[in-house]
């Protein structure tokens, strides 16, 4: 019989590529073919409702990885083997399948095909369908369900025909990418990252004021922080002035009385302009209004971009309905309604408070005017972009506005239009926006925070942060550039976080307090001109890490891969033994070992880097020079072989993987890059070979390394003879790039 990739229901089973994925599929479940072997799965009901929960069938004995909303703002990953382990609010489900099981078990008339041990992957993606949003969840009896809800009691349906998208492929990363492209074209509500304009700040080192000052940020503090960076020799090129600059009020805080717990989240915006801290005078008489502050810090500290923070609804509690300055936007006090999904995993104190105190909601018909007025004012003050936070708040405000999807779409369209009008380079960072309402309404926004905040005072959160950002980037990285958040350079986990940011393909920025910096770490991340060696894609777990738990299984290392222009990179992190996933308890057998884990071992191979052959060239033999950052060693590793690595808790290693080229049939050569930078290979821009000469275009200053099987005869940098060293034991060639130009031409002759 012919086996097709298109999902079908046969004899009560959902089948993909002839493999039974779900059994006991109910009669009301329907499959509608989409394109390129994909399909939508839906269901019919006999009743109208604004919220349906449909059974899809039984899922058992499949390795899976899912991404779910643990707390209303943020996704985290989970791995397992049956539907009972799939939490509520799951927004992506990836299954590992083998082609050895065929349809003979459900179709007695068809001959059983020979076993095939090739793995393939099935993506089950709940999506938006008109005014409805879909999520997945499991039951104790291993039934896979999908929840289909509008968020508005008046928006009802009895049909959910395109709520769940199913596709399959041999490469999990290509599968997710292709699926997002298919969906973007079919749905038309969002765009794939490749079609979006990248924000200007991504390739520059930055500083965010949040942890440094929290809401007490002031012009004086900002200047002190920038000065302390300057004195250390590394100056940020982009700055985020976070929460604390706006004019707000708390109606529930009476003078002379203590703050009532919970009312702080109902603080509301009273004006689009800056508060008194940013328009007063300092004791020395110098003016500190926002426009003059931004002009001053750009002139004196070399800043290229200044972004300002605001919430999607203006502020946490929205707009003050009685504000004269804001009444033109028709703000209305609304009381949020949480769905079962919002409270089914981890309740959030913010939403519990806002249910009681309300949100001043901007009229969706006036929300563009609000953004445009604020952004045009900020732009006229020298501001280059905005970080727009608290986005998932809209999902509980859909009642009376056509539902959660409808109100989110209107706000996002207005935001995109205002950004395009007021800021030149799509300078927008989205945050707290992990619900699919936001993800699949993202037409132009091109970067978004990938996980919960970096929390410097929470020792058990550090490993979870790195695991979360890498797994979440599987989905987010096809729609936006994932932002892995700030960290502190002067922190006991600074090296761990810095290494992850270096290979994450994400912006690199810190939130150090003034004078609290570790410039040794920063100099491994930031070049002298303030730029960073950012990898090309979102950093994601290697294929052999997709279905393991790198935080709680007590034995597995997390490997994250990425590509530069001419090299690959694999970061290896020991995330075990330092923290536990929310809503998950360690198995008894691993409790002791996880808690006491001091070291984990694993291996790194060139095939960990997906698509390496695309940058290696046609004549690549499969051999790679692998440079270990911390040990400084070089190994020649065939494509099918590996190098071993052992790491203690919160330790990491970065391997630059450079395909070997053969010159004149007897010289093996591979550029490595700036060997004292975490992402060494990010410094290699071009590399060409002619006769017995290698020409390399390199970026940055410092020690440049390459592998060579024989000692070169000479080395030139920018056409001038330059001393070099050669380490015969492992073939490492090094030359010091000292000129101040951003790019260097290196010529190595044999």
ABEGO torsion letter per residue (X at the ends): XBBBABBBBBGGBBBBGGBBABBGBBAABBBBBBBGGBBBBBBBBABBBABBBBBAEBBBGBBBBBBBBABAABBBBBBBABAAABBBGBABBBBBBBAABBAAAABAABBBBBBBABBBBBBBBBBBBEABBBBBBBBAAGBBBBBBBAGBAABBBABBAAABBBBBBABAAAAAAAAAAAAAAAAGABBBAAABBBBAAAABBBBBAAAAAEAABBAAAAAAAAAAAAAAGBBBABBBBBBGABBBBBAABBBGBBBBBGAAAABBBABABBBAAAABBBAAGBBABAAAAAAAAAAAAGBABBBBBBBAAGBAAEBBAABAAAAAAGBBBBBBBBBAAAAABBBBAAAAAAAAAEBBBBBAAAAAAAAAAAAAAAAAAGBABBBBBGAAAAAAAABGAGEAAAAAAAAAAAAAAAAAAABAAGBBBBBGAABAAAAAABAABABBBABBBBBAABAAAAAAAAAAAAAAAAAAAAABBBBAEBBBABBAAAAAAAAAAAAAGBBBBBABBBGBBBAAAAAAABBAAGBBBBBABBBBBBAAAAABBAAAAGABBBBBBBBBAABBBBBBBBABGABBBBGBBBBAAAAAAAAABABBBBBBBAAABBGAAAAAEAABAGBBBBBBAAAGBBBBBBAABBBBBBBBBGBBBBBBBBBBBBBGGABBBBBAEBAABABAAAABABBBBBEABBBBBBBEBEBBBBBBABBBABBBBGGBBBBBBBBAAAGBBBBBBABABABBBBBBBX
